[in-house]
Amino acid sequence: MTRAEFLKYLTMTSAGVAVSPLIKLSPSIAATRAETEVVIVGAGAAGLMAGYELQKQGISYRILEATNRYGGRVRKAEGFADFPIDIGAEWIHTDVPYELFADMVDDDDVSFDEAVVPYDPEEFFWEAGKMTKEPAESYIEYKFKNTTWFDFLDKYIVPDIRSNILLNSPVTKIDYSGETTIVTTKSGETYEADQVLVTVPMGVLKANMIDFVPALPTKKAKAIKANPYPPGLKVFIKFTNRFYPDAVAVNDSYYYDAAYRKDANSNVLALFIVGEEARVFTDLPNEAAIMKAVLAELDSVFEGKATENYVNHIVQNWSTEPYVRGSYSHNESHKIRKRILEPLDGKVFFAGEALNQDFYSTVDGAGFSALSVLEEMMG
Ligand SMILES: Cc1cc2nc3c(=O)[nH]c(=O)nc-3n(C[C@H](O)[C@H](O)[C@H](O)COP(=O)(O)OP(=O)(O)OC[C@H]3O[C@@H](n4cnc5c(N)ncnc54)[C@H](O)[C@@H]3O)c2cc1C
């Protein structure tokens, strides 16, 4: 990813800044639906926020998650450095983080004590053997200072819904041919639902990992295929010394000081690369090959200092995560999104980061997309 593309990503995802509107279900709807059984497929930001809202409304639901953890593309690594690391979503794409948190949690009794830091690093690009400083950007975004996006979901969203999350339950079939919908998992468990909310990543839908009965309408299947969902990875490298600037773009790679403005003494440089260009790393056969390529790129810029100061690393290749299979949607077509959003016979609905019309490719966008689809489901 070139720096320009990286900045486009940041600007795009924070377009208009402020906060997505909060969707609230009316109490009367909630009351009439108390007997409804909703099955949510996927426990990422979208699935968790959907469960949180249904819980508040007293509507019966359960969340089926394929892996042994919740959070999806929100994930943290602890113990690698002296600060927790966001190995998936990391930036808070707004200039009003506490307003965003308040809208996500929507509970007047909750106050937010996690510190956030503005992300406005000194940035460079490396070209033709020269390091050139970038002009300062006019927009500001944030990161958590001592915590992570995972901690946020874990503290404010998950406690009320934890007992309704079923881990290790990959959904393989959704049969909506009858009056109620039957959801089947890999181990053969079945769940009967009045309505199903599918929040799995585009990569899972593209790979046809869920068998829909009847099959998805041709137009929807085509829209899923057409939705750009490129590869992506993050790498975190611990070094004995800090020999790098706050951030530098090298070829298509964006390297940044992961400890920037955190309470940290560890020297951790991260690589963020998303887009077709990421294939130079994501398509390599294993972690060792990826690290070799990353260190070679850094050594070429920093005269061998990367290898010299190397301590340890984390490679998070999102493209090879079996239940993610890529990074996030790069789709700018509302038409494609609308097609994918269309429910199946009023029984099976779709939500998730790729399906938020305004804030796609973000944690909050994923969550708000689920709330907006819930409104349609219950209405
Ligand atoms: C490298 C990278 C960097 C990012 N950086 C940022 C950032 O800085 N800021 C930001 O706001 N956003 C960022 N994002 C985007 C953000 O992470 C996503 O938009 C958001 O987390 C997606 O939430 P989701 O619920 O839609 O999907 P996911 O988080 O992917 O959740 C979907 C869940 O469905 C589960 N699942 C899949 N298939 C099945 C199945 N068959 N049965 C049951 N469960 C299934 C998965 O295991 C997963 O838990 C980044 C993403 C990546 C990959």
The ligand as an SDF file (V2000), in Angstrom:
LIG
                    3D

 53 58  0  0  0  0  0  0  0  0999 V2000
   -5.3070   -5.5030    9.0650 C   0  0  0  0  0  0  0  0  0  0  0  0
   -6.5700   -4.7930    9.4650 C   0  0  0  0  0  0  0  0  0  0  0  0
   -6.4860   -3.5290   10.0180 C   0  0  0  0  0  0  0  0  0  0  0  0
   -7.6540   -2.8520   10.3750 C   0  0  0  0  0  0  0  0  0  0  0  0
   -7.5450   -1.6230   10.9710 N   0  0  0  0  0  0  0  0  0  0  0  0
   -8.6520   -1.0070   11.4260 C   0  0  0  0  0  0  0  0  0  0  0  0
   -8.5330    0.1630   12.2080 C   0  0  0  0  0  0  0  0  0  0  0  0
   -7.4240    0.6280   12.4650 O   0  0  0  0  0  0  0  0  0  0  0  0
   -9.6750    0.7240   12.6750 N   0  0  0  0  0  0  0  0  0  0  0  0
  -10.9220    0.2110   12.4060 C   0  0  0  0  0  0  0  0  0  0  0  0
  -11.9360    0.7740   12.8620 O   0  0  0  0  0  0  0  0  0  0  0  0
  -11.0480   -0.9170   11.6750 N   0  0  0  0  0  0  0  0  0  0  0  0
   -9.9480   -1.5370   11.1820 C   0  0  0  0  0  0  0  0  0  0  0  0
  -10.0590   -2.7050   10.5030 N   0  0  0  0  0  0  0  0  0  0  0  0
  -11.3950   -3.1830   10.1400 C   0  0  0  0  0  0  0  0  0  0  0  0
  -12.1390   -3.8150   11.3090 C   0  0  0  0  0  0  0  0  0  0  0  0
  -11.3030   -4.7500   11.9370 O   0  0  0  0  0  0  0  0  0  0  0  0
  -13.3760   -4.5110   10.7620 C   0  0  0  0  0  0  0  0  0  0  0  0
  -14.1250   -3.5940    9.9850 O   0  0  0  0  0  0  0  0  0  0  0  0
  -14.3190   -5.0510   11.8500 C   0  0  0  0  0  0  0  0  0  0  0  0
  -13.6000   -5.5420   12.9470 O   0  0  0  0  0  0  0  0  0  0  0  0
  -15.1700   -6.1240   11.2010 C   0  0  0  0  0  0  0  0  0  0  0  0
  -16.1670   -6.5720   12.0790 O   0  0  0  0  0  0  0  0  0  0  0  0
  -17.2470   -7.6230   11.5540 P   0  0  0  0  0  0  0  0  0  0  0  0
  -18.0470   -8.0240   12.7200 O   0  0  0  0  0  0  0  0  0  0  0  0
  -17.9330   -7.0910   10.3600 O   0  0  0  0  0  0  0  0  0  0  0  0
  -16.3910   -8.8480   11.0110 O   0  0  0  0  0  0  0  0  0  0  0  0
  -15.3650   -9.7870   11.7950 P   0  0  0  0  0  0  0  0  0  0  0  0
  -14.6740   -9.0400   12.8590 O   0  0  0  0  0  0  0  0  0  0  0  0
  -14.5280  -10.4480   10.7630 O   0  0  0  0  0  0  0  0  0  0  0  0
  -16.3090  -10.8520   12.5070 O   0  0  0  0  0  0  0  0  0  0  0  0
  -16.9090  -11.9030   11.8090 C   0  0  0  0  0  0  0  0  0  0  0  0
  -16.9010  -13.1300   12.6930 C   0  0  0  0  0  0  0  0  0  0  0  0
  -17.5660  -14.1820   11.9870 O   0  0  0  0  0  0  0  0  0  0  0  0
  -16.9100  -15.4050   12.2950 C   0  0  0  0  0  0  0  0  0  0  0  0
  -17.2630  -16.3730   11.2560 N   0  0  0  0  0  0  0  0  0  0  0  0
  -16.8090  -16.4690    9.9840 C   0  0  0  0  0  0  0  0  0  0  0  0
  -17.3930  -17.4960    9.3490 N   0  0  0  0  0  0  0  0  0  0  0  0
  -18.2370  -18.0820   10.2270 C   0  0  0  0  0  0  0  0  0  0  0  0
  -19.1210  -19.1810   10.1550 C   0  0  0  0  0  0  0  0  0  0  0  0
  -19.2470  -19.9010    9.0610 N   0  0  0  0  0  0  0  0  0  0  0  0
  -19.8400  -19.4950   11.2520 N   0  0  0  0  0  0  0  0  0  0  0  0
  -19.7520  -18.7770   12.4010 C   0  0  0  0  0  0  0  0  0  0  0  0
  -18.9070  -17.7080   12.5150 N   0  0  0  0  0  0  0  0  0  0  0  0
  -18.1710  -17.3550   11.4410 C   0  0  0  0  0  0  0  0  0  0  0  0
  -15.4400  -15.0150   12.3000 C   0  0  0  0  0  0  0  0  0  0  0  0
  -14.6590  -15.9610   12.9720 O   0  0  0  0  0  0  0  0  0  0  0  0
  -15.5020  -13.6600   13.0100 C   0  0  0  0  0  0  0  0  0  0  0  0
  -15.3530  -13.7860   14.3940 O   0  0  0  0  0  0  0  0  0  0  0  0
   -8.9170   -3.4370   10.1590 C   0  0  0  0  0  0  0  0  0  0  0  0
   -9.0010   -4.7170    9.6360 C   0  0  0  0  0  0  0  0  0  0  0  0
   -7.8400   -5.3940    9.2870 C   0  0  0  0  0  0  0  0  0  0  0  0
   -7.9430   -6.7800    8.7170 C   0  0  0  0  0  0  0  0  0  0  0  0
  1  2  1  0
  2  3  1  0
  2 52  2  0
  3  4  2  0
  4  5  1  0
  4 50  1  0
  5  6  2  0
  6  7  1  0
  6 13  1  0
  7  8  2  0
  7  9  1  0
  9 10  1  0
 10 11  2  0
 10 12  1  0
 12 13  2  0
 13 14  1  0
 14 15  1  0
 14 50  1  0
 15 16  1  0
 16 17  1  0
 16 18  1  0
 18 19  1  0
 18 20  1  0
 20 21  1  0
 20 22  1  0
 22 23  1  0
 23 24  1  0
 24 25  2  0
 24 26  1  0
 24 27  1  0
 27 28  1  0
 28 29  2  0
 28 30  1  0
 28 31  1  0
 31 32  1  0
 32 33  1  0
 33 34  1  0
 33 48  1  0
 34 35  1  0
 35 36  1  0
 35 46  1  0
 36 37  1  0
 36 45  1  0
 37 38  2  0
 38 39  1  0
 39 40  1  0
 39 45  2  0
 40 41  1  0
 40 42  2  0
 42 43  1  0
 43 44  2  0
 44 45  1  0
 46 47  1  0
 46 48  1  0
 48 49  1  0
 50 51  2  0
 51 52  1  0
 52 53  1  0
M  END
$$$$
